[in-house]
Amino acid sequence: MGVYRLSVVGESNYQRAVRKCAVGDVVDLRHEHNNPHDARAIAIATKKHGEVIGYAPRESWVHRAALDEGKDLFAWIDSVSPGEGSNWGVVLKVAIGEDAHKAFHRADGWEFDGWIDGPARTPKPKRSKSALADFLRKWLT
């Protein structure tokens, strides 16, 4: 189905976590059912540190793909850069459907367990995360 870019929003509230991020870091897309501001909120958290770095824009294509259509998603950081003032911004690359499975399965030594609201949202690494990041940069960019 494809690989698309997604600009993270709200990262000004998570600058400490954002500054720990690096290009290629895998992120988790978490549907926050009980978010008091938006029941369809999708938080973005790093796999490396488990910290939230921001959110998917409200009612973005990610919401439709994941929540409405039940598509599998696999996401990683495409860029981390200084923005306005002292805040840093984050842009993701997100693979959808079959491309999410390909990106995940073709990274040697990783198993697919499912993503948003799946039984296990965390991949089981058998190799270092830097090997996965190197693979993603070569195969999907």
Salt bridges, closest charged atoms under 4 A:
ASP25 OD1 - LYS48 NZ 3.37
ASP28 OD2 - ARG30 NE 3.08
ASP28 OD1 - LYS47 NZ 3.81
ASP28 OD2 - ARG121 NE 3.83
ASP38 OD2 - ARG58 NE 3.82
GLU51 OE1 - LYS20 NZ 3.05
GLU59 OE2 - ARG40 NE 2.91
ASP68 OD1 - ARG40 NH1 3.00
ASP72 OD2 - HIS101 NE2 2.66
ASP78 OD2 - ARG5 NH1 2.32
ASP108 OD2 - ARG127 NH1 3.06
GLU111 OE2 - LYS126 NZ 3.22
ASP113 OD2 - LYS124 NZ 3.96
ASP117 OD2 - HIS31 ND1 3.50
ASP117 OD1 - HIS33 NE2 3.34
ASP134 OD1 - ARG137 NH2 2.59
